[in-house]
């Protein structure tokens, strides 16, 4: 049962040769040492019973509430904010514990809003009420270790101790090892199209507590409200719900297993994945396997965004987690570049009333965060973005003098040279990249 479990950490050992997984991230108030041992050694029949008492336990709900506070978030359909809940948190948590214990808890509708995705684009986001977020978080704390014991080491999205940078490192390593023929697959509207029945069947393979199963099913069929419109979804998991990332990873886990059994090197971050192969024929076969699995499991591949190519060739590269891999180079994906420049434009309007020092102080955290993620991109990227930022700032200075223009004339460069902005503390990506290269 545990032959293919990911070995997250090998710093501690069971016996002489058996690595022990690192469970430091689990909620200690939920998972006892005995339960963790069962995760490592397996439970009878491979299923977990009697979990609902772990959900409504006061210590679990308090820990869940603590996570909701840290994540903040907007109010749901009941208009109750996190701060409003906090004012009477103990009473609300006691009420939730009683409702879950007595099997009378029922989730409220999900508030659906559209958030910006790119220029002229939006994506739907579901906002559960604060109370529902607390209960979902409690259930996730109980269930996540059970599913984490199953998940593939090549899956990185929405998993404790893993992230996008880990996925990018694996992709980079495979490319360097000669796995340059890539299947770049895109699932169309994945979170909205997961079949409920099939998803719950996968949950029941490991969870046998009927009350926990009913909780999960109630969240899948929560009524959705968008303005005056109301409907009950027939499929999918709401983006924005605390439990959705875990369930979405569970649904794609069999695809991870299939690819590994067939000898393919797949790297997945949530519903974004690539399969890297050593030959074109292997890549074509992998795409056939993926297409068959996707269709058999009620999902759809986006025809225009799924392709096979040799990423060493110009025009055959692929996008993954904000980067563009093509012709031996790693560049910032055009969509990611556009999103960043749009944020910079929003923070640098040509209006009076703010000092240049305060504008730079507001820009720096955004620039540092962007560099920290994209510091392995082509060096030209940083010179280009530095120039864009300084042009925006010079335009502001021109506007303060009542002059129009974009701040890139020779006179503007002479009046406000790069050193002027450096003295005000502007974070410079080019210098940060040079420093990072020296340290490496």
C-alpha positions, 0 to 999 in steps of 0.5 A: 500500500505504501510502496510509492509514498513520497518521502518528504524528509529523510533527516529522520529514520525509522530503523536503519534504512526506512525514511520517515515522512515529515509530519511537522506541518500537521495540526498537533491538536488533531493528529496524535502520535498514534494517528501519525504512526497509522499514516506511516504504517497503514490502517486496517482496510486502508480506510479511516473511520470515526473522524467527525469527532476530530472535526468538532473538537473545540481545539480543532475549531479554534485552530481552524479559526486561527487559520481563517484569521491569518488568511483574512478574506472578504465576507460571504453572503451573510456579510459577516466579516472576519473582524465581526466573527472575532468579536464573538468567536468563542460563542460562534465556535461553540455553536458550530461544534454543537451543530456539527456534533448534532448533525444540524450544521448546514452551509450557507450559499457561496458568494460568487464574484469575478476577479481580474485575471488579465487585461480584459479578463476575469475568473470566478471566485467563490467566497464562503461565509466565515463560519463555513470557512472555519468548518472547511478548514477544520475538515481539511486539517483532519483529512489532509494528512490522510491524502498527503500520504498518498499523493505523488512527489511530482505534485506541488500545488496547494500542498504543505511544504511544496510550491511553484519553485519546487515544481520549476526546479524539477522541470529545469532538472529534467530539461537539463537531463535531456527531457526536451519533448514536452506535452503541454496540457491544459484542462478546460475549466477544471475546477468547475467541471470535476464530476461530483459522483466520481470525486466522492467515490475517490474520497470514499476509497479512503474515508468511511465516516459517513458524516464527514462524507456528508459534509463534503457533499454539502459543500460541493452542492452549495447554492451559489449567488452572483448578484441576483442570480442563484443556482446549484452547481451540478459539478466542480469545486468552488474556487476560493473554498478552503476544501477545494484545493485538497479535493482537486488534487485528490481527483487528479491523483490517479493521473499522477499514478498512471503517468508514473506507472507508464514511465513518464515524467510529469510535473503537476501544480494543481491543474497545470501540468507538463510531461517531459519526455526524451523523444517525440514519440514518447511525447505523442504516446503520453498525450494519447494516454492523457487524452484517454484518461481525461475523457474517461474522467469527465474532464476536457483538454483545451484544444487550443492550449494543448500541444506537443513540441521540442522546446529546444526549437523556437516556437515549440516552447511551453509556459509553466507557472509564469515562465516560458521555456524555449530554445534553451532559455527561461523567460518570463511568460508574456501573460506574467509580464503584462500582469506585472506592468499593469500592477506598476501602472496602477501604482504610478498614476501621474497625479500630484500629492505624493512624494517620489520617496513614498511612491518608491517605498510602495513599489519596492515590495512589489518589485522585490517579490517579483524578482524573488520569483523570476530571478532565474529569467533571462537577464534582459527581462530585468533591464527592460522592467527597470527601464519601464519603472523609471519611465513611469517615475519620470512621467510623474515628475514631468506631471508635477511640473505641468508637462505631459509625456512619458518621461523618456526624453534625453532631457528627462534622463539628464535631470533625473538620472538612474542615480537619482532614483537609486538615492531614493532607494528604488529597488533595481532588478538588474543590480539584484540579478547581478548580486544573485549571480555573484553569490551563486 
